[in-house]
Structures are given as C-alpha cells and as structure tokens.
Amino acid sequence: MAKRTDYYKQLGEQVAKIRKGAKIPQKKMAEMLDIHPALISKFENLGEKLPAERIDEMLAVLGYELGLVEKKNLQTTYVSPNWRH
C-alpha cells in the first residue's frame, strides 16, 4: 500500500501537469483561489497534505474533479475532466 505522502505527491504532480497544460501559472491560480502561491507550490512539488475541499477547488478551476474508482477491492483516486462545467 502506498504511503500517505506518496498519495499527495502523486496527486500534486497530476494537478501540476494539468495546470501547466492549461498554461495557468501558479501565481494566477493562487489569485483565482485567493490563496498564497506557496501553498500550490508545496502541494505540487512536495506533496504537502491539503484538505479535500482545497484540492477540489484547485481542480474545479482547471475544469476537473476528483473521484474514486474501486479496483480489485482497492479504492483508487483519479482526476478526470468535469464535463458538467
């Protein structure tokens, strides 16, 4: 089983990839969310743990949502586009 920090690190990396693909700088995203850019940097680069609500807000800005999929009796987290936007 993956360590908790590995989970947040992988999720942060996914968010960074999506954000960069959307060509949104960390500073701009921070302004959109009314948070300090360092919070985004620590999440994306260090896997710093954030509340689920904050991660949902980050993903919503990018047009994505967080979801769970059951895979062989294990819950797997995925990020998918939010088509209801």
ZILINRA-V761969 format. One record per residue. N is the residue number from 1. RES is the residue in three letters. SS is DSSP state (2 for helix, 1 for strand, 0 for the rest). BURIAL is # if it has 16 or more other C-alpha atoms within 10 Angstrom, else .. Layout:
# ZILINRA-V761969
n;res;ss;burial
N;RES;SS;BURIAL
N;RES;SS;BURIAL
This chain:
# ZILINRA-V761969
n;res;ss;burial
1;MET;0;.
2;ALA;0;.
3;LYS;0;.
4;ARG;2;.
5;THR;2;.
6;ASP;2;.
7;TYR;2;.
8;TYR;2;#
9;LYS;2;#
10;GLN;2;#
11;LEU;2;#
12;GLY;2;#
13;GLU;2;#
14;GLN;2;.
15;VAL;2;#
16;ALA;2;#
17;LYS;2;.
18;ILE;2;#
19;ARG;2;#
20;LYS;2;.
21;GLY;2;.
22;ALA;0;.
23;LYS;0;.
24;ILE;0;.
25;PRO;0;.
26;GLN;2;#
27;LYS;2;.
28;LYS;2;.
29;MET;2;#
30;ALA;2;#
31;GLU;2;.
32;MET;2;.
33;LEU;2;.
34;ASP;0;.
35;ILE;0;.
36;HIS;0;.
37;PRO;2;#
38;ALA;2;.
39;LEU;2;.
40;ILE;2;#
41;SER;2;#
42;LYS;2;.
43;PHE;2;#
44;GLU;2;#
45;ASN;2;.
46;LEU;2;#
47;GLY;0;#
48;GLU;0;#
49;LYS;0;#
50;LEU;0;.
51;PRO;0;.
52;ALA;2;.
53;GLU;2;.
54;ARG;2;.
55;ILE;2;#
56;ASP;2;.
57;GLU;2;.
58;MET;2;#
59;LEU;2;#
60;ALA;2;.
61;VAL;2;.
62;LEU;0;#
63;GLY;0;#
64;TYR;1;#
65;GLU;1;#
66;LEU;1;#
67;GLY;1;.
68;LEU;1;.
69;VAL;1;.
70;GLU;1;.
71;LYS;1;.
72;LYS;0;.
73;ASN;0;.
74;LEU;1;.
75;GLN;1;.
76;THR;1;.
77;THR;1;.
78;TYR;1;.
79;VAL;1;.
80;SER;1;.
81;PRO;1;.
82;ASN;0;.
83;TRP;0;.
84;ARG;0;.
85;HIS;0;.
